Amino acid sequence: MDSVCVYTGASPGASDEYRAAAEGVAREIAVRGMTLVYGGGHVGLMGAAADAALAAGGKVVGVIPADIADKEVEHTGLSELLVVDSMHERKMTMLKRADGMIALPGGLGTLEELFEVWTWNQLGFHHKPVGLLNVAGYYDHLLRFLDHMVDQRFVKPEHHGLLLVDDDYCALLDRMAAFEPPVVDK
């Protein structure tokens, strides 16, 4: 992997552990010589991740819709900032610029981005690893619900297995780098 897209919140969240994880994974991406791709903001966990990667000497590419950039939340110190016309274009650009995606703690936008790229993986629109960093148990309830979806036969086990979950960002990046997409029925 040469680049990793990080989905995370424009809010700092309620725990300092979330910020520490966002900064840690971003530094690790930079130390490994990979480019960090993200939503282009300077606020919340997004901004913390970008700043940490830059401070570690990494390359950071932000992708932000013009209407959000107009609200002056774009990060002006990035290696590259792409201002696009829509959220759809943002998500497609981020997917194209990244070799893998990781969701950290975040809100509705983070979940939407995660589920979209995971669904696209399931459908065969891409074959890139999709990871979920479960910081301080943030996603425990969601993970139980996803297991319930499998139990109720709305999600096939092999599709559930396309989501790589870990609470250690180094281990998650290693798993993503070794990811071989399984052959699954659509």
PyMOL CGO cylinders between C-alpha atoms (Angstrom):
from pymol import cmd
from pymol.cgo import CYLINDER

trace = [
    CYLINDER, 0.00, 0.00, 0.00, 1.24, 3.43, -0.94, 0.3, 1, 1, 1, 1, 1, 1,
    CYLINDER, 1.24, 3.43, -0.94, -1.69, 5.42, 0.43, 0.3, 1, 1, 1, 1, 1, 1,
    CYLINDER, -1.69, 5.42, 0.43, -4.38, 5.04, 3.08, 0.3, 1, 1, 1, 1, 1, 1,
    CYLINDER, -4.38, 5.04, 3.08, -7.63, 6.96, 3.34, 0.3, 1, 1, 1, 1, 1, 1,
    CYLINDER, -7.63, 6.96, 3.34, -8.68, 7.75, 6.90, 0.3, 1, 1, 1, 1, 1, 1,
    CYLINDER, -8.68, 7.75, 6.90, -12.33, 8.43, 7.69, 0.3, 1, 1, 1, 1, 1, 1,
    CYLINDER, -12.33, 8.43, 7.69, -12.88, 10.12, 11.04, 0.3, 1, 1, 1, 1, 1, 1,
    CYLINDER, -12.88, 10.12, 11.04, -14.77, 12.86, 12.79, 0.3, 1, 1, 1, 1, 1, 1,
    CYLINDER, -14.77, 12.86, 12.79, -14.73, 16.61, 12.33, 0.3, 1, 1, 1, 1, 1, 1,
    CYLINDER, -14.73, 16.61, 12.33, -15.31, 16.61, 16.09, 0.3, 1, 1, 1, 1, 1, 1,
    CYLINDER, -15.31, 16.61, 16.09, -12.68, 15.64, 18.69, 0.3, 1, 1, 1, 1, 1, 1,
    CYLINDER, -12.68, 15.64, 18.69, -15.12, 13.28, 20.42, 0.3, 1, 1, 1, 1, 1, 1,
    CYLINDER, -15.12, 13.28, 20.42, -15.49, 12.72, 24.16, 0.3, 1, 1, 1, 1, 1, 1,
    CYLINDER, -15.49, 12.72, 24.16, -12.23, 10.87, 24.84, 0.3, 1, 1, 1, 1, 1, 1,
    CYLINDER, -12.23, 10.87, 24.84, -8.59, 11.85, 24.49, 0.3, 1, 1, 1, 1, 1, 1,
    CYLINDER, -8.59, 11.85, 24.49, -7.99, 8.26, 23.33, 0.3, 1, 1, 1, 1, 1, 1,
    CYLINDER, -7.99, 8.26, 23.33, -9.69, 9.07, 20.01, 0.3, 1, 1, 1, 1, 1, 1,
    CYLINDER, -9.69, 9.07, 20.01, -7.30, 11.92, 19.29, 0.3, 1, 1, 1, 1, 1, 1,
    CYLINDER, -7.30, 11.92, 19.29, -4.30, 9.81, 20.35, 0.3, 1, 1, 1, 1, 1, 1,
    CYLINDER, -4.30, 9.81, 20.35, -5.38, 7.05, 17.96, 0.3, 1, 1, 1, 1, 1, 1,
    CYLINDER, -5.38, 7.05, 17.96, -5.98, 9.48, 15.07, 0.3, 1, 1, 1, 1, 1, 1,
    CYLINDER, -5.98, 9.48, 15.07, -2.54, 10.99, 15.59, 0.3, 1, 1, 1, 1, 1, 1,
    CYLINDER, -2.54, 10.99, 15.59, -0.93, 7.57, 16.08, 0.3, 1, 1, 1, 1, 1, 1,
    CYLINDER, -0.93, 7.57, 16.08, -2.30, 5.97, 12.94, 0.3, 1, 1, 1, 1, 1, 1,
    CYLINDER, -2.30, 5.97, 12.94, -1.47, 9.08, 10.90, 0.3, 1, 1, 1, 1, 1, 1,
    CYLINDER, -1.47, 9.08, 10.90, 2.12, 9.12, 12.19, 0.3, 1, 1, 1, 1, 1, 1,
    CYLINDER, 2.12, 9.12, 12.19, 2.43, 5.40, 11.44, 0.3, 1, 1, 1, 1, 1, 1,
    CYLINDER, 2.43, 5.40, 11.44, 1.15, 5.93, 7.89, 0.3, 1, 1, 1, 1, 1, 1,
    CYLINDER, 1.15, 5.93, 7.89, 3.79, 8.65, 7.43, 0.3, 1, 1, 1, 1, 1, 1,
    CYLINDER, 3.79, 8.65, 7.43, 6.59, 6.60, 9.01, 0.3, 1, 1, 1, 1, 1, 1,
    CYLINDER, 6.59, 6.60, 9.01, 5.77, 3.73, 6.66, 0.3, 1, 1, 1, 1, 1, 1,
    CYLINDER, 5.77, 3.73, 6.66, 6.22, 6.10, 3.72, 0.3, 1, 1, 1, 1, 1, 1,
    CYLINDER, 6.22, 6.10, 3.72, 2.56, 6.09, 2.74, 0.3, 1, 1, 1, 1, 1, 1,
    CYLINDER, 2.56, 6.09, 2.74, 0.36, 9.04, 1.83, 0.3, 1, 1, 1, 1, 1, 1,
    CYLINDER, 0.36, 9.04, 1.83, -2.56, 9.93, 4.10, 0.3, 1, 1, 1, 1, 1, 1,
    CYLINDER, -2.56, 9.93, 4.10, -5.75, 10.72, 2.18, 0.3, 1, 1, 1, 1, 1, 1,
    CYLINDER, -5.75, 10.72, 2.18, -8.61, 12.24, 4.14, 0.3, 1, 1, 1, 1, 1, 1,
    CYLINDER, -8.61, 12.24, 4.14, -11.51, 14.70, 4.05, 0.3, 1, 1, 1, 1, 1, 1,
    CYLINDER, -11.51, 14.70, 4.05, -9.44, 17.88, 3.96, 0.3, 1, 1, 1, 1, 1, 1,
    CYLINDER, -9.44, 17.88, 3.96, -10.59, 19.56, 7.18, 0.3, 1, 1, 1, 1, 1, 1,
    CYLINDER, -10.59, 19.56, 7.18, -8.47, 21.20, 9.86, 0.3, 1, 1, 1, 1, 1, 1,
    CYLINDER, -8.47, 21.20, 9.86, -10.94, 20.50, 12.70, 0.3, 1, 1, 1, 1, 1, 1,
    CYLINDER, -10.94, 20.50, 12.70, -11.56, 17.58, 15.05, 0.3, 1, 1, 1, 1, 1, 1,
    CYLINDER, -11.56, 17.58, 15.05, -9.92, 14.21, 14.59, 0.3, 1, 1, 1, 1, 1, 1,
    CYLINDER, -9.92, 14.21, 14.59, -9.51, 14.89, 10.86, 0.3, 1, 1, 1, 1, 1, 1,
    CYLINDER, -9.51, 14.89, 10.86, -7.29, 17.87, 11.55, 0.3, 1, 1, 1, 1, 1, 1,
    CYLINDER, -7.29, 17.87, 11.55, -5.38, 16.05, 14.28, 0.3, 1, 1, 1, 1, 1, 1,
    CYLINDER, -5.38, 16.05, 14.28, -4.61, 13.16, 11.91, 0.3, 1, 1, 1, 1, 1, 1,
    CYLINDER, -4.61, 13.16, 11.91, -3.45, 15.48, 9.12, 0.3, 1, 1, 1, 1, 1, 1,
    CYLINDER, -3.45, 15.48, 9.12, -1.25, 17.50, 11.46, 0.3, 1, 1, 1, 1, 1, 1,
    CYLINDER, -1.25, 17.50, 11.46, 0.34, 14.36, 12.94, 0.3, 1, 1, 1, 1, 1, 1,
    CYLINDER, 0.34, 14.36, 12.94, 1.18, 12.92, 9.51, 0.3, 1, 1, 1, 1, 1, 1,
    CYLINDER, 1.18, 12.92, 9.51, 2.65, 16.24, 8.37, 0.3, 1, 1, 1, 1, 1, 1,
    CYLINDER, 2.65, 16.24, 8.37, 4.69, 16.58, 11.57, 0.3, 1, 1, 1, 1, 1, 1,
    CYLINDER, 4.69, 16.58, 11.57, 6.09, 13.09, 10.92, 0.3, 1, 1, 1, 1, 1, 1,
    CYLINDER, 6.09, 13.09, 10.92, 7.23, 14.18, 7.46, 0.3, 1, 1, 1, 1, 1, 1,
    CYLINDER, 7.23, 14.18, 7.46, 4.39, 12.48, 5.60, 0.3, 1, 1, 1, 1, 1, 1,
    CYLINDER, 4.39, 12.48, 5.60, 2.47, 13.48, 2.53, 0.3, 1, 1, 1, 1, 1, 1,
    CYLINDER, 2.47, 13.48, 2.53, -1.18, 14.39, 3.17, 0.3, 1, 1, 1, 1, 1, 1,
    CYLINDER, -1.18, 14.39, 3.17, -3.86, 14.76, 0.51, 0.3, 1, 1, 1, 1, 1, 1,
    CYLINDER, -3.86, 14.76, 0.51, -7.14, 16.38, 1.52, 0.3, 1, 1, 1, 1, 1, 1,
    CYLINDER, -7.14, 16.38, 1.52, -10.33, 16.18, -0.53, 0.3, 1, 1, 1, 1, 1, 1,
    CYLINDER, -10.33, 16.18, -0.53, -13.07, 18.63, 0.39, 0.3, 1, 1, 1, 1, 1, 1,
    CYLINDER, -13.07, 18.63, 0.39, -16.29, 19.80, -1.29, 0.3, 1, 1, 1, 1, 1, 1,
    CYLINDER, -16.29, 19.80, -1.29, -16.32, 23.50, -2.23, 0.3, 1, 1, 1, 1, 1, 1,
    CYLINDER, -16.32, 23.50, -2.23, -19.36, 24.28, -0.07, 0.3, 1, 1, 1, 1, 1, 1,
    CYLINDER, -19.36, 24.28, -0.07, -17.55, 22.93, 3.01, 0.3, 1, 1, 1, 1, 1, 1,
    CYLINDER, -17.55, 22.93, 3.01, -14.27, 24.63, 2.08, 0.3, 1, 1, 1, 1, 1, 1,
    CYLINDER, -14.27, 24.63, 2.08, -16.19, 27.91, 1.78, 0.3, 1, 1, 1, 1, 1, 1,
    CYLINDER, -16.19, 27.91, 1.78, -16.96, 27.63, 5.51, 0.3, 1, 1, 1, 1, 1, 1,
    CYLINDER, -16.96, 27.63, 5.51, -13.21, 27.92, 6.12, 0.3, 1, 1, 1, 1, 1, 1,
    CYLINDER, -13.21, 27.92, 6.12, -12.76, 24.47, 7.60, 0.3, 1, 1, 1, 1, 1, 1,
    CYLINDER, -12.76, 24.47, 7.60, -10.28, 23.30, 4.96, 0.3, 1, 1, 1, 1, 1, 1,
    CYLINDER, -10.28, 23.30, 4.96, -6.72, 22.57, 6.04, 0.3, 1, 1, 1, 1, 1, 1,
    CYLINDER, -6.72, 22.57, 6.04, -4.44, 25.05, 4.27, 0.3, 1, 1, 1, 1, 1, 1,
    CYLINDER, -4.44, 25.05, 4.27, -1.13, 23.37, 5.15, 0.3, 1, 1, 1, 1, 1, 1,
    CYLINDER, -1.13, 23.37, 5.15, -1.49, 20.08, 3.29, 0.3, 1, 1, 1, 1, 1, 1,
    CYLINDER, -1.49, 20.08, 3.29, 0.77, 18.55, 0.68, 0.3, 1, 1, 1, 1, 1, 1,
    CYLINDER, 0.77, 18.55, 0.68, -2.21, 18.70, -1.66, 0.3, 1, 1, 1, 1, 1, 1,
    CYLINDER, -2.21, 18.70, -1.66, -5.78, 19.96, -1.23, 0.3, 1, 1, 1, 1, 1, 1,
    CYLINDER, -5.78, 19.96, -1.23, -8.37, 19.02, -3.82, 0.3, 1, 1, 1, 1, 1, 1,
    CYLINDER, -8.37, 19.02, -3.82, -11.57, 21.08, -3.79, 0.3, 1, 1, 1, 1, 1, 1,
    CYLINDER, -11.57, 21.08, -3.79, -14.35, 19.14, -5.51, 0.3, 1, 1, 1, 1, 1, 1,
    CYLINDER, -14.35, 19.14, -5.51, -17.96, 19.89, -6.41, 0.3, 1, 1, 1, 1, 1, 1,
    CYLINDER, -17.96, 19.89, -6.41, -19.86, 17.36, -4.30, 0.3, 1, 1, 1, 1, 1, 1,
    CYLINDER, -19.86, 17.36, -4.30, -19.70, 14.81, -1.51, 0.3, 1, 1, 1, 1, 1, 1,
    CYLINDER, -19.70, 14.81, -1.51, -20.02, 12.05, -4.11, 0.3, 1, 1, 1, 1, 1, 1,
    CYLINDER, -20.02, 12.05, -4.11, -17.01, 13.38, -6.01, 0.3, 1, 1, 1, 1, 1, 1,
    CYLINDER, -17.01, 13.38, -6.01, -15.12, 13.66, -2.70, 0.3, 1, 1, 1, 1, 1, 1,
    CYLINDER, -15.12, 13.66, -2.70, -15.76, 10.01, -1.83, 0.3, 1, 1, 1, 1, 1, 1,
    CYLINDER, -15.76, 10.01, -1.83, -14.87, 8.77, -5.31, 0.3, 1, 1, 1, 1, 1, 1,
    CYLINDER, -14.87, 8.77, -5.31, -11.68, 10.85, -5.37, 0.3, 1, 1, 1, 1, 1, 1,
    CYLINDER, -11.68, 10.85, -5.37, -10.65, 9.59, -1.94, 0.3, 1, 1, 1, 1, 1, 1,
    CYLINDER, -10.65, 9.59, -1.94, -11.26, 5.98, -3.03, 0.3, 1, 1, 1, 1, 1, 1,
    CYLINDER, -11.26, 5.98, -3.03, -9.24, 6.46, -6.23, 0.3, 1, 1, 1, 1, 1, 1,
    CYLINDER, -9.24, 6.46, -6.23, -6.34, 8.12, -4.40, 0.3, 1, 1, 1, 1, 1, 1,
    CYLINDER, -6.34, 8.12, -4.40, -6.08, 5.43, -1.69, 0.3, 1, 1, 1, 1, 1, 1,
    CYLINDER, -6.08, 5.43, -1.69, -4.94, 1.81, -1.68, 0.3, 1, 1, 1, 1, 1, 1,
    CYLINDER, -4.94, 1.81, -1.68, -6.93, 1.09, 1.49, 0.3, 1, 1, 1, 1, 1, 1,
    CYLINDER, -6.93, 1.09, 1.49, -9.38, 2.77, 3.84, 0.3, 1, 1, 1, 1, 1, 1,
    CYLINDER, -9.38, 2.77, 3.84, -9.60, 2.93, 7.65, 0.3, 1, 1, 1, 1, 1, 1,
    CYLINDER, -9.60, 2.93, 7.65, -12.50, 4.25, 9.71, 0.3, 1, 1, 1, 1, 1, 1,
    CYLINDER, -12.50, 4.25, 9.71, -11.68, 5.70, 13.12, 0.3, 1, 1, 1, 1, 1, 1,
    CYLINDER, -11.68, 5.70, 13.12, -14.21, 7.03, 15.61, 0.3, 1, 1, 1, 1, 1, 1,
    CYLINDER, -14.21, 7.03, 15.61, -16.52, 9.53, 14.02, 0.3, 1, 1, 1, 1, 1, 1,
    CYLINDER, -16.52, 9.53, 14.02, -20.13, 10.40, 13.39, 0.3, 1, 1, 1, 1, 1, 1,
    CYLINDER, -20.13, 10.40, 13.39, -22.67, 9.85, 10.66, 0.3, 1, 1, 1, 1, 1, 1,
    CYLINDER, -22.67, 9.85, 10.66, -20.33, 10.88, 7.85, 0.3, 1, 1, 1, 1, 1, 1,
    CYLINDER, -20.33, 10.88, 7.85, -17.67, 8.43, 9.00, 0.3, 1, 1, 1, 1, 1, 1,
    CYLINDER, -17.67, 8.43, 9.00, -20.20, 5.60, 9.14, 0.3, 1, 1, 1, 1, 1, 1,
    CYLINDER, -20.20, 5.60, 9.14, -21.60, 6.52, 5.73, 0.3, 1, 1, 1, 1, 1, 1,
    CYLINDER, -21.60, 6.52, 5.73, -18.14, 6.51, 4.17, 0.3, 1, 1, 1, 1, 1, 1,
    CYLINDER, -18.14, 6.51, 4.17, -17.23, 3.21, 5.82, 0.3, 1, 1, 1, 1, 1, 1,
    CYLINDER, -17.23, 3.21, 5.82, -20.40, 1.44, 4.77, 0.3, 1, 1, 1, 1, 1, 1,
    CYLINDER, -20.40, 1.44, 4.77, -20.20, 2.76, 1.22, 0.3, 1, 1, 1, 1, 1, 1,
    CYLINDER, -20.20, 2.76, 1.22, -16.64, 1.56, 0.56, 0.3, 1, 1, 1, 1, 1, 1,
    CYLINDER, -16.64, 1.56, 0.56, -17.36, -1.73, 2.32, 0.3, 1, 1, 1, 1, 1, 1,
    CYLINDER, -17.36, -1.73, 2.32, -20.46, -2.23, 0.14, 0.3, 1, 1, 1, 1, 1, 1,
    CYLINDER, -20.46, -2.23, 0.14, -18.48, -1.34, -2.97, 0.3, 1, 1, 1, 1, 1, 1,
    CYLINDER, -18.48, -1.34, -2.97, -15.93, -3.96, -1.93, 0.3, 1, 1, 1, 1, 1, 1,
    CYLINDER, -15.93, -3.96, -1.93, -18.68, -6.55, -1.47, 0.3, 1, 1, 1, 1, 1, 1,
    CYLINDER, -18.68, -6.55, -1.47, -20.06, -5.73, -4.92, 0.3, 1, 1, 1, 1, 1, 1,
    CYLINDER, -20.06, -5.73, -4.92, -16.63, -5.97, -6.53, 0.3, 1, 1, 1, 1, 1, 1,
    CYLINDER, -16.63, -5.97, -6.53, -16.39, -2.27, -7.47, 0.3, 1, 1, 1, 1, 1, 1,
    CYLINDER, -16.39, -2.27, -7.47, -12.97, -2.27, -5.81, 0.3, 1, 1, 1, 1, 1, 1,
    CYLINDER, -12.97, -2.27, -5.81, -10.74, -4.85, -4.12, 0.3, 1, 1, 1, 1, 1, 1,
    CYLINDER, -10.74, -4.85, -4.12, -8.98, -2.64, -1.59, 0.3, 1, 1, 1, 1, 1, 1,
    CYLINDER, -8.98, -2.64, -1.59, -8.80, -3.43, 2.13, 0.3, 1, 1, 1, 1, 1, 1,
    CYLINDER, -8.80, -3.43, 2.13, -11.33, -1.72, 4.37, 0.3, 1, 1, 1, 1, 1, 1,
    CYLINDER, -11.33, -1.72, 4.37, -10.39, -1.42, 8.04, 0.3, 1, 1, 1, 1, 1, 1,
    CYLINDER, -10.39, -1.42, 8.04, -12.13, -0.37, 11.22, 0.3, 1, 1, 1, 1, 1, 1,
    CYLINDER, -12.13, -0.37, 11.22, -10.01, 0.86, 14.11, 0.3, 1, 1, 1, 1, 1, 1,
    CYLINDER, -10.01, 0.86, 14.11, -12.01, 0.12, 17.25, 0.3, 1, 1, 1, 1, 1, 1,
    CYLINDER, -12.01, 0.12, 17.25, -10.51, 2.69, 19.61, 0.3, 1, 1, 1, 1, 1, 1,
    CYLINDER, -10.51, 2.69, 19.61, -11.41, 2.19, 23.29, 0.3, 1, 1, 1, 1, 1, 1,
    CYLINDER, -11.41, 2.19, 23.29, -14.37, 0.01, 22.31, 0.3, 1, 1, 1, 1, 1, 1,
    CYLINDER, -14.37, 0.01, 22.31, -16.02, 2.83, 20.35, 0.3, 1, 1, 1, 1, 1, 1,
    CYLINDER, -16.02, 2.83, 20.35, -17.44, 0.42, 17.76, 0.3, 1, 1, 1, 1, 1, 1,
    CYLINDER, -17.44, 0.42, 17.76, -18.28, -2.50, 20.10, 0.3, 1, 1, 1, 1, 1, 1,
    CYLINDER, -18.28, -2.50, 20.10, -22.05, -2.02, 19.78, 0.3, 1, 1, 1, 1, 1, 1,
    CYLINDER, -22.05, -2.02, 19.78, -21.84, -1.68, 16.01, 0.3, 1, 1, 1, 1, 1, 1,
    CYLINDER, -21.84, -1.68, 16.01, -19.73, -4.84, 15.77, 0.3, 1, 1, 1, 1, 1, 1,
    CYLINDER, -19.73, -4.84, 15.77, -22.31, -6.78, 17.78, 0.3, 1, 1, 1, 1, 1, 1,
    CYLINDER, -22.31, -6.78, 17.78, -25.03, -5.50, 15.46, 0.3, 1, 1, 1, 1, 1, 1,
    CYLINDER, -25.03, -5.50, 15.46, -23.02, -6.54, 12.40, 0.3, 1, 1, 1, 1, 1, 1,
    CYLINDER, -23.02, -6.54, 12.40, -22.72, -10.04, 13.88, 0.3, 1, 1, 1, 1, 1, 1,
    CYLINDER, -22.72, -10.04, 13.88, -26.50, -9.97, 14.39, 0.3, 1, 1, 1, 1, 1, 1,
    CYLINDER, -26.50, -9.97, 14.39, -26.94, -9.10, 10.70, 0.3, 1, 1, 1, 1, 1, 1,
    CYLINDER, -26.94, -9.10, 10.70, -24.93, -12.20, 9.81, 0.3, 1, 1, 1, 1, 1, 1,
    CYLINDER, -24.93, -12.20, 9.81, -26.93, -14.33, 12.27, 0.3, 1, 1, 1, 1, 1, 1,
    CYLINDER, -26.93, -14.33, 12.27, -30.14, -13.09, 10.66, 0.3, 1, 1, 1, 1, 1, 1,
    CYLINDER, -30.14, -13.09, 10.66, -28.74, -13.87, 7.18, 0.3, 1, 1, 1, 1, 1, 1,
    CYLINDER, -28.74, -13.87, 7.18, -28.83, -10.33, 5.82, 0.3, 1, 1, 1, 1, 1, 1,
    CYLINDER, -28.83, -10.33, 5.82, -25.04, -10.27, 5.51, 0.3, 1, 1, 1, 1, 1, 1,
    CYLINDER, -25.04, -10.27, 5.51, -23.02, -13.24, 4.32, 0.3, 1, 1, 1, 1, 1, 1,
    CYLINDER, -23.02, -13.24, 4.32, -20.12, -14.24, 6.59, 0.3, 1, 1, 1, 1, 1, 1,
    CYLINDER, -20.12, -14.24, 6.59, -17.65, -13.78, 3.73, 0.3, 1, 1, 1, 1, 1, 1,
    CYLINDER, -17.65, -13.78, 3.73, -18.90, -10.23, 3.18, 0.3, 1, 1, 1, 1, 1, 1,
    CYLINDER, -18.90, -10.23, 3.18, -18.65, -9.51, 6.90, 0.3, 1, 1, 1, 1, 1, 1,
    CYLINDER, -18.65, -9.51, 6.90, -15.08, -10.81, 6.70, 0.3, 1, 1, 1, 1, 1, 1,
    CYLINDER, -15.08, -10.81, 6.70, -14.18, -8.12, 4.17, 0.3, 1, 1, 1, 1, 1, 1,
    CYLINDER, -14.18, -8.12, 4.17, -14.14, -5.62, 7.04, 0.3, 1, 1, 1, 1, 1, 1,
    CYLINDER, -14.14, -5.62, 7.04, -10.82, -5.85, 8.88, 0.3, 1, 1, 1, 1, 1, 1,
    CYLINDER, -10.82, -5.85, 8.88, -11.29, -4.88, 12.53, 0.3, 1, 1, 1, 1, 1, 1,
    CYLINDER, -11.29, -4.88, 12.53, -8.59, -4.26, 15.11, 0.3, 1, 1, 1, 1, 1, 1,
    CYLINDER, -8.59, -4.26, 15.11, -7.96, -2.08, 18.15, 0.3, 1, 1, 1, 1, 1, 1,
    CYLINDER, -7.96, -2.08, 18.15, -4.25, -1.69, 17.31, 0.3, 1, 1, 1, 1, 1, 1,
    CYLINDER, -4.25, -1.69, 17.31, -3.48, 0.56, 14.36, 0.3, 1, 1, 1, 1, 1, 1,
    CYLINDER, -3.48, 0.56, 14.36, -0.09, -1.04, 13.59, 0.3, 1, 1, 1, 1, 1, 1,
    CYLINDER, -0.09, -1.04, 13.59, -1.67, -4.50, 13.48, 0.3, 1, 1, 1, 1, 1, 1,
    CYLINDER, -1.67, -4.50, 13.48, -4.53, -3.16, 11.34, 0.3, 1, 1, 1, 1, 1, 1,
    CYLINDER, -4.53, -3.16, 11.34, -2.14, -1.55, 8.85, 0.3, 1, 1, 1, 1, 1, 1,
    CYLINDER, -2.14, -1.55, 8.85, -0.17, -4.82, 8.68, 0.3, 1, 1, 1, 1, 1, 1,
    CYLINDER, -0.17, -4.82, 8.68, -3.37, -6.79, 8.01, 0.3, 1, 1, 1, 1, 1, 1,
    CYLINDER, -3.37, -6.79, 8.01, -4.42, -4.31, 5.35, 0.3, 1, 1, 1, 1, 1, 1,
    CYLINDER, -4.42, -4.31, 5.35, -1.02, -4.52, 3.64, 0.3, 1, 1, 1, 1, 1, 1,
    CYLINDER, -1.02, -4.52, 3.64, -1.34, -8.33, 3.54, 0.3, 1, 1, 1, 1, 1, 1,
    CYLINDER, -1.34, -8.33, 3.54, -4.99, -8.25, 2.43, 0.3, 1, 1, 1, 1, 1, 1,
    CYLINDER, -4.99, -8.25, 2.43, -5.92, -10.64, -0.34, 0.3, 1, 1, 1, 1, 1, 1,
    CYLINDER, -5.92, -10.64, -0.34, -9.54, -10.15, -1.38, 0.3, 1, 1, 1, 1, 1, 1,
    CYLINDER, -9.54, -10.15, -1.38, -11.45, -13.40, -1.06, 0.3, 1, 1, 1, 1, 1, 1,
    CYLINDER, -11.45, -13.40, -1.06, -13.54, -14.72, -3.88, 0.3, 1, 1, 1, 1, 1, 1,
    CYLINDER, -13.54, -14.72, -3.88, -17.11, -14.11, -2.76, 0.3, 1, 1, 1, 1, 1, 1,
    CYLINDER, -17.11, -14.11, -2.76, -20.53, -14.53, -4.27, 0.3, 1, 1, 1, 1, 1, 1,
    CYLINDER, -20.53, -14.53, -4.27, -22.36, -11.28, -4.80, 0.3, 1, 1, 1, 1, 1, 1,
]
cmd.load_cgo(trace, "trace")
